[in-house]
Amino acid sequence: MRNSIKDAISETVQDIINTGAKVSFTQKELDSLGITIPDVQLTGEQIQNIRKNMSLSQSVFAKLLNVSASSVRQWEQGKRKPSGSTKVLLELLEKSPHLLDYRLSA
């Protein structure tokens, strides 16, 4: 396959994924098109800003994320990093701070 065609297909597939359309690709298919899923990188300062933008204490933020307050404190101090789906959830909260407001209802 010529590079220009492969690039066009890759760009189109990436656009389809970005629109939120329901698609199903294997890792091998994405790799062959040169599409990668980037790892979420958050600093302690970013995590603290996410929490502060939500106007939550560390303990309430921890409860909302279903982690310990100690974990939140260590993330914010840069002593530890969140892992797995928690990183993705934090990334989503950075983009949409009100995403989990429904869990804070009275």
PDB file as gemmi writes it, atoms N, CA and C in Angstrom:
CRYST1    1.000    1.000    1.000  90.00  90.00  90.00 P 1                      
ATOM      1  N   MET A   1       0.850  -1.166   0.000  1.00  0.00           N  
ATOM      2  CA  MET A   1       0.000   0.000   0.000  1.00  0.00           C  
ATOM      3  C   MET A   1       0.899   1.234   0.000  1.00  0.00           C  
ATOM      4  N   ARG A   2       0.584   2.168  -0.879  1.00  0.00           N  
ATOM      5  CA  ARG A   2       1.379   3.386  -0.932  1.00  0.00           C  
ATOM      6  C   ARG A   2       1.199   4.194   0.347  1.00  0.00           C  
ATOM      7  N   ASN A   3       2.256   4.892   0.729  1.00  0.00           N  
ATOM      8  CA  ASN A   3       2.220   5.662   1.963  1.00  0.00           C  
ATOM      9  C   ASN A   3       1.110   6.702   1.975  1.00  0.00           C  
ATOM     10  N   SER A   4       0.862   7.373   0.850  1.00  0.00           N  
ATOM     11  CA  SER A   4      -0.162   8.418   0.827  1.00  0.00           C  
ATOM     12  C   SER A   4      -1.557   7.826   1.060  1.00  0.00           C  
ATOM     13  N   ILE A   5      -1.807   6.650   0.537  1.00  0.00           N  
ATOM     14  CA  ILE A   5      -3.095   5.986   0.750  1.00  0.00           C  
ATOM     15  C   ILE A   5      -3.194   5.532   2.201  1.00  0.00           C  
ATOM     16  N   LYS A   6      -2.124   4.947   2.712  1.00  0.00           N  
ATOM     17  CA  LYS A   6      -2.106   4.492   4.103  1.00  0.00           C  
ATOM     18  C   LYS A   6      -2.312   5.674   5.055  1.00  0.00           C  
ATOM     19  N   ASP A   7      -1.651   6.798   4.756  1.00  0.00           N  
ATOM     20  CA  ASP A   7      -1.814   7.993   5.585  1.00  0.00           C  
ATOM     21  C   ASP A   7      -3.260   8.494   5.552  1.00  0.00           C  
ATOM     22  N   ALA A   8      -3.865   8.480   4.380  1.00  0.00           N  
ATOM     23  CA  ALA A   8      -5.250   8.939   4.247  1.00  0.00           C  
ATOM     24  C   ALA A   8      -6.198   8.022   5.020  1.00  0.00           C  
ATOM     25  N   ILE A   9      -5.987   6.725   4.933  1.00  0.00           N  
ATOM     26  CA  ILE A   9      -6.822   5.766   5.670  1.00  0.00           C  
ATOM     27  C   ILE A   9      -6.625   5.952   7.166  1.00  0.00           C  
ATOM     28  N   SER A  10      -5.379   6.095   7.570  1.00  0.00           N  
ATOM     29  CA  SER A  10      -5.073   6.292   8.982  1.00  0.00           C  
ATOM     30  C   SER A  10      -5.753   7.542   9.522  1.00  0.00           C  
ATOM     31  N   GLU A  11      -5.667   8.628   8.789  1.00  0.00           N  
ATOM     32  CA  GLU A  11      -6.291   9.888   9.208  1.00  0.00           C  
ATOM     33  C   GLU A  11      -7.811   9.755   9.279  1.00  0.00           C  
ATOM     34  N   THR A  12      -8.391   9.064   8.320  1.00  0.00           N  
ATOM     35  CA  THR A  12      -9.840   8.858   8.312  1.00  0.00           C  
ATOM     36  C   THR A  12     -10.281   8.018   9.503  1.00  0.00           C  
ATOM     37  N   VAL A  13      -9.564   6.934   9.775  1.00  0.00           N  
ATOM     38  CA  VAL A  13      -9.895   6.081  10.919  1.00  0.00           C  
ATOM     39  C   VAL A  13      -9.775   6.878  12.215  1.00  0.00           C  
ATOM     40  N   GLN A  14      -8.714   7.676  12.353  1.00  0.00           N  
ATOM     41  CA  GLN A  14      -8.537   8.503  13.552  1.00  0.00           C  
ATOM     42  C   GLN A  14      -9.697   9.489  13.698  1.00  0.00           C  
ATOM     43  N   ASP A  15     -10.128  10.088  12.599  1.00  0.00           N  
ATOM     44  CA  ASP A  15     -11.269  11.018  12.631  1.00  0.00           C  
ATOM     45  C   ASP A  15     -12.545  10.303  13.068  1.00  0.00           C  
ATOM     46  N   ILE A  16     -12.741   9.090  12.582  1.00  0.00           N  
ATOM     47  CA  ILE A  16     -13.930   8.307  12.957  1.00  0.00           C  
ATOM     48  C   ILE A  16     -13.902   8.018  14.456  1.00  0.00           C  
ATOM     49  N   ILE A  17     -12.750   7.618  14.963  1.00  0.00           N  
ATOM     50  CA  ILE A  17     -12.609   7.337  16.399  1.00  0.00           C  
ATOM     51  C   ILE A  17     -12.871   8.605  17.206  1.00  0.00           C  
ATOM     52  N   ASN A  18     -12.328   9.730  16.757  1.00  0.00           N  
ATOM     53  CA  ASN A  18     -12.478  10.999  17.475  1.00  0.00           C  
ATOM     54  C   ASN A  18     -13.920  11.492  17.521  1.00  0.00           C  
ATOM     55  N   THR A  19     -14.732  11.095  16.559  1.00  0.00           N  
ATOM     56  CA  THR A  19     -16.133  11.532  16.561  1.00  0.00           C  
ATOM     57  C   THR A  19     -16.973  10.736  17.552  1.00  0.00           C  
ATOM     58  N   GLY A  20     -16.426   9.646  18.059  1.00  0.00           N  
ATOM     59  CA  GLY A  20     -17.176   8.833  19.017  1.00  0.00           C  
ATOM     60  C   GLY A  20     -18.059   7.788  18.349  1.00  0.00           C  
ATOM     61  N   ALA A  21     -17.886   7.612  17.055  1.00  0.00           N  
ATOM     62  CA  ALA A  21     -18.669   6.596  16.346  1.00  0.00           C  
ATOM     63  C   ALA A  21     -18.309   5.216  16.890  1.00  0.00           C  
ATOM     64  N   LYS A  22     -19.286   4.331  16.887  1.00  0.00           N  
ATOM     65  CA  LYS A  22     -19.053   2.975  17.378  1.00  0.00           C  
ATOM     66  C   LYS A  22     -18.306   2.180  16.308  1.00  0.00           C  
ATOM     67  N   VAL A  23     -17.071   1.861  16.638  1.00  0.00           N  
ATOM     68  CA  VAL A  23     -16.216   1.089  15.739  1.00  0.00           C  
ATOM     69  C   VAL A  23     -15.498   0.034  16.555  1.00  0.00           C  
ATOM     70  N   SER A  24     -14.963  -0.938  15.871  1.00  0.00           N  
ATOM     71  CA  SER A  24     -14.229  -1.994  16.567  1.00  0.00           C  
ATOM     72  C   SER A  24     -12.964  -2.312  15.780  1.00  0.00           C  
ATOM     73  N   PHE A  25     -11.833  -1.963  16.376  1.00  0.00           N  
ATOM     74  CA  PHE A  25     -10.548  -2.246  15.763  1.00  0.00           C  
ATOM     75  C   PHE A  25      -9.705  -3.056  16.732  1.00  0.00           C  
ATOM     76  N   THR A  26      -8.910  -3.935  16.187  1.00  0.00           N  
ATOM     77  CA  THR A  26      -7.967  -4.670  17.027  1.00  0.00           C  
ATOM     78  C   THR A  26      -6.706  -3.829  17.173  1.00  0.00           C  
ATOM     79  N   GLN A  27      -5.905  -4.155  18.167  1.00  0.00           N  
ATOM     80  CA  GLN A  27      -4.636  -3.446  18.359  1.00  0.00           C  
ATOM     81  C   GLN A  27      -3.758  -3.604  17.125  1.00  0.00           C  
ATOM     82  N   LYS A  28      -3.786  -4.793  16.527  1.00  0.00           N  
ATOM     83  CA  LYS A  28      -2.978  -5.052  15.336  1.00  0.00           C  
ATOM     84  C   LYS A  28      -3.405  -4.139  14.177  1.00  0.00           C  
ATOM     85  N   GLU A  29      -4.708  -3.960  14.016  1.00  0.00           N  
ATOM     86  CA  GLU A  29      -5.205  -3.081  12.947  1.00  0.00           C  
ATOM     87  C   GLU A  29      -4.786  -1.630  13.195  1.00  0.00           C  
ATOM     88  N   LEU A  30      -4.925  -1.183  14.430  1.00  0.00           N  
ATOM     89  CA  LEU A  30      -4.514   0.189  14.745  1.00  0.00           C  
ATOM     90  C   LEU A  30      -3.011   0.365  14.546  1.00  0.00           C  
ATOM     91  N   ASP A  31      -2.229  -0.628  14.975  1.00  0.00           N  
ATOM     92  CA  ASP A  31      -0.780  -0.561  14.791  1.00  0.00           C  
ATOM     93  C   ASP A  31      -0.418  -0.474  13.313  1.00  0.00           C  
ATOM     94  N   SER A  32      -1.098  -1.263  12.490  1.00  0.00           N  
ATOM     95  CA  SER A  32      -0.780  -1.270  11.055  1.00  0.00           C  
ATOM     96  C   SER A  32      -1.102   0.070  10.398  1.00  0.00           C  
ATOM     97  N   LEU A  33      -2.042   0.825  10.989  1.00  0.00           N  
ATOM     98  CA  LEU A  33      -2.395   2.145  10.463  1.00  0.00           C  
ATOM     99  C   LEU A  33      -1.587   3.261  11.124  1.00  0.00           C  
ATOM    100  N   GLY A  34      -0.771   2.890  12.100  1.00  0.00           N  
ATOM    101  CA  GLY A  34       0.049   3.888  12.776  1.00  0.00           C  
ATOM    102  C   GLY A  34      -0.722   4.719  13.792  1.00  0.00           C  
ATOM    103  N   ILE A  35      -1.855   4.183  14.284  1.00  0.00           N  
ATOM    104  CA  ILE A  35      -2.670   4.893  15.269  1.00  0.00           C  
ATOM    105  C   ILE A  35      -2.303   4.375  16.652  1.00  0.00           C  
ATOM    106  N   THR A  36      -1.978   5.299  17.536  1.00  0.00           N  
ATOM    107  CA  THR A  36      -1.613   4.915  18.892  1.00  0.00           C  
ATOM    108  C   THR A  36      -2.575   5.530  19.891  1.00  0.00           C  
ATOM    109  N   ILE A  37      -2.713   4.877  21.013  1.00  0.00           N  
ATOM    110  CA  ILE A  37      -3.496   5.406  22.123  1.00  0.00           C  
ATOM    111  C   ILE A  37      -2.479   5.925  23.123  1.00  0.00           C  
ATOM    112  N   PRO A  38      -2.383   7.246  23.248  1.00  0.00           N  
ATOM    113  CA  PRO A  38      -1.346   7.793  24.114  1.00  0.00           C  
ATOM    114  C   PRO A  38      -1.622   7.517  25.589  1.00  0.00           C  
ATOM    115  N   ASP A  39      -0.555   7.356  26.347  1.00  0.00           N  
ATOM    116  CA  ASP A  39      -0.668   7.165  27.781  1.00  0.00           C  
ATOM    117  C   ASP A  39      -1.039   8.499  28.421  1.00  0.00           C  
ATOM    118  N   VAL A  40      -1.845   8.456  29.448  1.00  0.00           N  
ATOM    119  CA  VAL A  40      -2.260   9.665  30.161  1.00  0.00           C  
ATOM    120  C   VAL A  40      -1.135  10.080  31.105  1.00  0.00           C  
ATOM    121  N   GLN A  41      -0.686  11.303  30.979  1.00  0.00           N  
ATOM    122  CA  GLN A  41       0.372  11.843  31.833  1.00  0.00           C  
ATOM    123  C   GLN A  41      -0.192  13.030  32.598  1.00  0.00           C  
ATOM    124  N   LEU A  42      -0.237  12.943  33.920  1.00  0.00           N  
ATOM    125  CA  LEU A  42      -0.715  14.031  34.755  1.00  0.00           C  
ATOM    126  C   LEU A  42       0.299  14.326  35.852  1.00  0.00           C  
ATOM    127  N   THR A  43       0.555  15.594  36.077  1.00  0.00           N  
ATOM    128  CA  THR A  43       1.453  15.981  37.160  1.00  0.00           C  
ATOM    129  C   THR A  43       0.640  16.123  38.444  1.00  0.00           C  
ATOM    130  N   GLY A  44       1.346  16.174  39.562  1.00  0.00           N  
ATOM    131  CA  GLY A  44       0.680  16.403  40.838  1.00  0.00           C  
ATOM    132  C   GLY A  44      -0.075  17.717  40.836  1.00  0.00           C  
ATOM    133  N   GLU A  45       0.522  18.730  40.218  1.00  0.00           N  
ATOM    134  CA  GLU A  45      -0.129  20.045  40.135  1.00  0.00           C  
ATOM    135  C   GLU A  45      -1.422  19.969  39.320  1.00  0.00           C  
ATOM    136  N   GLN A  46      -1.409  19.221  38.227  1.00  0.00           N  
ATOM    137  CA  GLN A  46      -2.624  19.063  37.418  1.00  0.00           C  
ATOM    138  C   GLN A  46      -3.723  18.381  38.223  1.00  0.00           C  
ATOM    139  N   ILE A  47      -3.366  17.339  38.975  1.00  0.00           N  
ATOM    140  CA  ILE A  47      -4.349  16.620  39.781  1.00  0.00           C  
ATOM    141  C   ILE A  47      -4.925  17.546  40.846  1.00  0.00           C  
ATOM    142  N   GLN A  48      -4.059  18.324  41.467  1.00  0.00           N  
ATOM    143  CA  GLN A  48      -4.528  19.275  42.475  1.00  0.00           C  
ATOM    144  C   GLN A  48      -5.460  20.315  41.841  1.00  0.00           C  
ATOM    145  N   ASN A  49      -5.130  20.781  40.640  1.00  0.00           N  
ATOM    146  CA  ASN A  49      -5.987  21.745  39.941  1.00  0.00           C  
ATOM    147  C   ASN A  49      -7.340  21.145  39.585  1.00  0.00           C  
ATOM    148  N   ILE A  50      -7.350  19.879  39.182  1.00  0.00           N  
ATOM    149  CA  ILE A  50      -8.613  19.196  38.882  1.00  0.00           C  
ATOM    150  C   ILE A  50      -9.492  19.202  40.121  1.00  0.00           C  
ATOM    151  N   ARG A  51      -8.910  18.810  41.249  1.00  0.00           N  
ATOM    152  CA  ARG A  51      -9.659  18.755  42.508  1.00  0.00           C  
ATOM    153  C   ARG A  51     -10.150  20.140  42.911  1.00  0.00           C  
ATOM    154  N   LYS A  52      -9.277  21.132  42.815  1.00  0.00           N  
ATOM    155  CA  LYS A  52      -9.659  22.494  43.207  1.00  0.00           C  
ATOM    156  C   LYS A  52     -10.722  23.071  42.281  1.00  0.00           C  
ATOM    157  N   ASN A  53     -10.646  22.763  40.978  1.00  0.00           N  
ATOM    158  CA  ASN A  53     -11.672  23.227  40.034  1.00  0.00           C  
ATOM    159  C   ASN A  53     -13.036  22.634  40.365  1.00  0.00           C  
ATOM    160  N   MET A  54     -13.023  21.483  41.025  1.00  0.00           N  
ATOM    161  CA  MET A  54     -14.274  20.847  41.438  1.00  0.00           C  
ATOM    162  C   MET A  54     -14.694  21.329  42.829  1.00  0.00           C  
ATOM    163  N   SER A  55     -13.853  22.169  43.452  1.00  0.00           N  
ATOM    164  CA  SER A  55     -14.106  22.713  44.795  1.00  0.00           C  
ATOM    165  C   SER A  55     -14.306  21.611  45.829  1.00  0.00           C  
ATOM    166  N   LEU A  56     -13.400  20.633  45.806  1.00  0.00           N  
ATOM    167  CA  LEU A  56     -13.501  19.501  46.727  1.00  0.00           C  
ATOM    168  C   LEU A  56     -12.249  19.391  47.589  1.00  0.00           C  
ATOM    169  N   SER A  57     -12.429  18.933  48.806  1.00  0.00           N  
ATOM    170  CA  SER A  57     -11.291  18.615  49.670  1.00  0.00           C  
ATOM    171  C   SER A  57     -10.657  17.321  49.162  1.00  0.00           C  
ATOM    172  N   GLN A  58      -9.463  17.027  49.637  1.00  0.00           N  
ATOM    173  CA  GLN A  58      -8.803  15.787  49.235  1.00  0.00           C  
ATOM    174  C   GLN A  58      -9.629  14.568  49.643  1.00  0.00           C  
ATOM    175  N   SER A  59     -10.224  14.608  50.834  1.00  0.00           N  
ATOM    176  CA  SER A  59     -10.973  13.433  51.300  1.00  0.00           C  
ATOM    177  C   SER A  59     -12.244  13.206  50.489  1.00  0.00           C  
ATOM    178  N   VAL A  60     -12.950  14.281  50.131  1.00  0.00           N  
ATOM    179  CA  VAL A  60     -14.167  14.127  49.317  1.00  0.00           C  
ATOM    180  C   VAL A  60     -13.795  13.696  47.905  1.00  0.00           C  
ATOM    181  N   PHE A  61     -12.744  14.280  47.356  1.00  0.00           N  
ATOM    182  CA  PHE A  61     -12.267  13.908  46.019  1.00  0.00           C  
ATOM    183  C   PHE A  61     -11.890  12.430  45.991  1.00  0.00           C  
ATOM    184  N   ALA A  62     -11.204  11.981  47.039  1.00  0.00           N  
ATOM    185  CA  ALA A  62     -10.810  10.572  47.134  1.00  0.00           C  
ATOM    186  C   ALA A  62     -12.032   9.666  47.161  1.00  0.00           C  
ATOM    187  N   LYS A  63     -13.022  10.051  47.946  1.00  0.00           N  
ATOM    188  CA  LYS A  63     -14.241   9.240  48.031  1.00  0.00           C  
ATOM    189  C   LYS A  63     -14.947   9.178  46.674  1.00  0.00           C  
ATOM    190  N   LEU A  64     -14.986  10.306  45.979  1.00  0.00           N  
ATOM    191  CA  LEU A  64     -15.604  10.370  44.661  1.00  0.00           C  
ATOM    192  C   LEU A  64     -14.908   9.436  43.672  1.00  0.00           C  
ATOM    193  N   LEU A  65     -13.574   9.342  43.778  1.00  0.00           N  
ATOM    194  CA  LEU A  65     -12.793   8.484  42.871  1.00  0.00           C  
ATOM    195  C   LEU A  65     -12.651   7.052  43.381  1.00  0.00           C  
ATOM    196  N   ASN A  66     -13.150   6.809  44.602  1.00  0.00           N  
ATOM    197  CA  ASN A  66     -13.060   5.492  45.224  1.00  0.00           C  
ATOM    198  C   ASN A  66     -11.610   5.077  45.465  1.00  0.00           C  
ATOM    199  N   VAL A  67     -10.829   6.034  45.961  1.00  0.00           N  
ATOM    200  CA  VAL A  67      -9.440   5.782  46.349  1.00  0.00           C  
ATOM    201  C   VAL A  67      -9.238   6.359  47.748  1.00  0.00           C  
ATOM    202  N   SER A  68      -8.103   6.106  48.338  1.00  0.00           N  
ATOM    203  CA  SER A  68      -7.849   6.638  49.679  1.00  0.00           C  
ATOM    204  C   SER A  68      -7.417   8.105  49.598  1.00  0.00           C  
ATOM    205  N   ALA A  69      -7.688   8.839  50.682  1.00  0.00           N  
ATOM    206  CA  ALA A  69      -7.246  10.235  50.764  1.00  0.00           C  
ATOM    207  C   ALA A  69      -5.724  10.295  50.708  1.00  0.00           C  
ATOM    208  N   SER A  70      -5.072   9.283  51.253  1.00  0.00           N  
ATOM    209  CA  SER A  70      -3.620   9.206  51.206  1.00  0.00           C  
ATOM    210  C   SER A  70      -3.123   9.142  49.757  1.00  0.00           C  
ATOM    211  N   SER A  71      -3.822   8.393  48.913  1.00  0.00           N  
ATOM    212  CA  SER A  71      -3.436   8.311  47.495  1.00  0.00           C  
ATOM    213  C   SER A  71      -3.508   9.681  46.842  1.00  0.00           C  
ATOM    214  N   VAL A  72      -4.617  10.390  47.060  1.00  0.00           N  
ATOM    215  CA  VAL A  72      -4.774  11.727  46.475  1.00  0.00           C  
ATOM    216  C   VAL A  72      -3.656  12.644  46.954  1.00  0.00           C  
ATOM    217  N   ARG A  73      -3.372  12.617  48.248  1.00  0.00           N  
ATOM    218  CA  ARG A  73      -2.317  13.456  48.819  1.00  0.00           C  
ATOM    219  C   ARG A  73      -0.965  13.132  48.166  1.00  0.00           C  
ATOM    220  N   GLN A  74      -0.661  11.852  48.020  1.00  0.00           N  
ATOM    221  CA  GLN A  74       0.613  11.443  47.421  1.00  0.00           C  
ATOM    222  C   GLN A  74       0.682  11.796  45.938  1.00  0.00           C  
ATOM    223  N   TRP A  75      -0.434  11.701  45.212  1.00  0.00           N  
ATOM    224  CA  TRP A  75      -0.457  12.110  43.806  1.00  0.00           C  
ATOM    225  C   TRP A  75      -0.127  13.586  43.699  1.00  0.00           C  
ATOM    226  N   GLU A  76      -0.798  14.383  44.533  1.00  0.00           N  
ATOM    227  CA  GLU A  76      -0.621  15.826  44.463  1.00  0.00           C  
ATOM    228  C   GLU A  76       0.794  16.242  44.862  1.00  0.00           C  
ATOM    229  N   GLN A  77       1.420  15.495  45.738  1.00  0.00           N  
ATOM    230  CA  GLN A  77       2.792  15.788  46.164  1.00  0.00           C  
ATOM    231  C   GLN A  77       3.826  15.209  45.197  1.00  0.00           C  
ATOM    232  N   GLY A  78       3.373  14.445  44.215  1.00  0.00           N  
ATOM    233  CA  GLY A  78       4.275  13.847  43.241  1.00  0.00           C  
ATOM    234  C   GLY A  78       5.002  12.622  43.759  1.00  0.00           C  
ATOM    235  N   LYS A  79       4.590  12.099  44.896  1.00  0.00           N  
ATOM    236  CA  LYS A  79       5.234  10.908  45.461  1.00  0.00           C  
ATOM    237  C   LYS A  79       4.785   9.631  44.774  1.00  0.00           C  
ATOM    238  N   ARG A  80       3.568   9.633  44.274  1.00  0.00           N  
ATOM    239  CA  ARG A  80       3.011   8.482  43.545  1.00  0.00           C  
ATOM    240  C   ARG A  80       2.242   9.005  42.354  1.00  0.00           C  
ATOM    241  N   LYS A  81       1.946   8.094  41.448  1.00  0.00           N  
ATOM    242  CA  LYS A  81       1.151   8.445  40.266  1.00  0.00           C  
ATOM    243  C   LYS A  81      -0.075   7.550  40.220  1.00  0.00           C  
ATOM    244  N   PRO A  82      -1.208   8.103  39.796  1.00  0.00           N  
ATOM    245  CA  PRO A  82      -2.397   7.261  39.640  1.00  0.00           C  
ATOM    246  C   PRO A  82      -2.150   6.247  38.533  1.00  0.00           C  
ATOM    247  N   SER A  83      -2.894   5.153  38.569  1.00  0.00           N  
ATOM    248  CA  SER A  83      -2.686   4.114  37.560  1.00  0.00           C  
ATOM    249  C   SER A  83      -4.011   3.715  36.918  1.00  0.00           C  
ATOM    250  N   GLY A  84      -3.896   2.965  35.862  1.00  0.00           N  
ATOM    251  CA  GLY A  84      -5.049   2.359  35.202  1.00  0.00           C  
ATOM    252  C   GLY A  84      -6.159   3.330  34.850  1.00  0.00           C  
ATOM    253  N   SER A  85      -7.359   2.899  35.125  1.00  0.00           N  
ATOM    254  CA  SER A  85      -8.541   3.682  34.744  1.00  0.00           C  
ATOM    255  C   SER A  85      -8.645   4.982  35.526  1.00  0.00           C  
ATOM    256  N   THR A  86      -7.988   5.070  36.682  1.00  0.00           N  
ATOM    257  CA  THR A  86      -8.019   6.315  37.449  1.00  0.00           C  
ATOM    258  C   THR A  86      -7.361   7.443  36.663  1.00  0.00           C  
ATOM    259  N   LYS A  87      -6.286   7.137  35.925  1.00  0.00           N  
ATOM    260  CA  LYS A  87      -5.633   8.159  35.100  1.00  0.00           C  
ATOM    261  C   LYS A  87      -6.597   8.675  34.034  1.00  0.00           C  
ATOM    262  N   VAL A  88      -7.324   7.772  33.419  1.00  0.00           N  
ATOM    263  CA  VAL A  88      -8.257   8.158  32.366  1.00  0.00           C  
ATOM    264  C   VAL A  88      -9.397   8.990  32.966  1.00  0.00           C  
ATOM    265  N   LEU A  89      -9.896   8.574  34.137  1.00  0.00           N  
ATOM    266  CA  LEU A  89     -10.950   9.326  34.800  1.00  0.00           C  
ATOM    267  C   LEU A  89     -10.472  10.730  35.154  1.00  0.00           C  
ATOM    268  N   LEU A  90      -9.261  10.860  35.652  1.00  0.00           N  
ATOM    269  CA  LEU A  90      -8.712  12.171  35.968  1.00  0.00           C  
ATOM    270  C   LEU A  90      -8.577  13.032  34.706  1.00  0.00           C  
ATOM    271  N   GLU A  91      -8.163  12.418  33.617  1.00  0.00           N  
ATOM    272  CA  GLU A  91      -8.063  13.149  32.349  1.00  0.00           C  
ATOM    273  C   GLU A  91      -9.440  13.659  31.921  1.00  0.00           C  
ATOM    274  N   LEU A  92     -10.461  12.821  32.060  1.00  0.00           N  
ATOM    275  CA  LEU A  92     -11.824  13.241  31.728  1.00  0.00           C  
ATOM    276  C   LEU A  92     -12.299  14.379  32.635  1.00  0.00           C  
ATOM    277  N   LEU A  93     -11.972  14.282  33.918  1.00  0.00           N  
ATOM    278  CA  LEU A  93     -12.359  15.340  34.861  1.00  0.00           C  
ATOM    279  C   LEU A  93     -11.631  16.646  34.563  1.00  0.00           C  
ATOM    280  N   GLU A  94     -10.420  16.553  34.039  1.00  0.00           N  
ATOM    281  CA  GLU A  94      -9.693  17.763  33.653  1.00  0.00           C  
ATOM    282  C   GLU A  94     -10.416  18.469  32.512  1.00  0.00           C  
ATOM    283  N   LYS A  95     -10.965  17.698  31.591  1.00  0.00           N  
ATOM    284  CA  LYS A  95     -11.677  18.261  30.442  1.00  0.00           C  
ATOM    285  C   LYS A  95     -13.111  18.653  30.786  1.00  0.00           C  
ATOM    286  N   SER A  96     -13.750  17.896  31.690  1.00  0.00           N  
ATOM    287  CA  SER A  96     -15.150  18.135  32.087  1.00  0.00           C  
ATOM    288  C   SER A  96     -15.272  18.005  33.598  1.00  0.00           C  
ATOM    289  N   PRO A  97     -14.972  19.083  34.339  1.00  0.00           N  
ATOM    290  CA  PRO A  97     -14.969  19.006  35.798  1.00  0.00           C  
ATOM    291  C   PRO A  97     -16.312  18.613  36.418  1.00  0.00           C  
ATOM    292  N   HIS A  98     -17.398  18.780  35.688  1.00  0.00           N  
ATOM    293  CA  HIS A  98     -18.720  18.477  36.243  1.00  0.00           C  
ATOM    294  C   HIS A  98     -19.202  17.075  35.885  1.00  0.00           C  
ATOM    295  N   LEU A  99     -18.323  16.283  35.321  1.00  0.00           N  
ATOM    296  CA  LEU A  99     -18.657  14.943  34.860  1.00  0.00           C  
ATOM    297  C   LEU A  99     -19.273  14.071  35.947  1.00  0.00           C  
ATOM    298  N   LEU A 100     -18.774  14.179  37.165  1.00  0.00           N  
ATOM    299  CA  LEU A 100     -19.255  13.318  38.251  1.00  0.00           C  
ATOM    300  C   LEU A 100     -20.160  14.055  39.237  1.00  0.00           C  
ATOM    301  N   ASP A 101     -20.668  15.211  38.869  1.00  0.00           N  
ATOM    302  CA  ASP A 101     -21.551  15.968  39.758  1.00  0.00           C  
ATOM    303  C   ASP A 101     -22.761  15.147  40.203  1.00  0.00           C  
ATOM    304  N   TYR A 102     -23.248  14.269  39.354  1.00  0.00           N  
ATOM    305  CA  TYR A 102     -24.409  13.465  39.696  1.00  0.00           C  
ATOM    306  C   TYR A 102     -24.149  12.596  40.936  1.00  0.00           C  
ATOM    307  N   ARG A 103     -22.889  12.282  41.207  1.00  0.00           N  
ATOM    308  CA  ARG A 103     -22.558  11.467  42.384  1.00  0.00           C  
ATOM    309  C   ARG A 103     -22.559  12.295  43.659  1.00  0.00           C  
ATOM    310  N   LEU A 104     -22.605  13.602  43.542  1.00  0.00           N  
ATOM    311  CA  LEU A 104     -22.578  14.495  44.693  1.00  0.00           C  
ATOM    312  C   LEU A 104     -23.970  15.019  45.049  1.00  0.00           C  
ATOM    313  N   SER A 105     -24.993  14.466  44.467  1.00  0.00           N  
ATOM    314  CA  SER A 105     -26.351  14.965  44.698  1.00  0.00           C  
ATOM    315  C   SER A 105     -26.793  14.702  46.141  1.00  0.00           C  
ATOM    316  N   ALA A 106     -27.687  15.567  46.589  1.00  0.00           N  
ATOM    317  CA  ALA A 106     -28.187  15.470  47.979  1.00  0.00           C  
ATOM    318  C   ALA A 106     -29.243  14.408  48.114  1.00  0.00           C  
TER     319      ALA A 106                                                      
END                                                                             
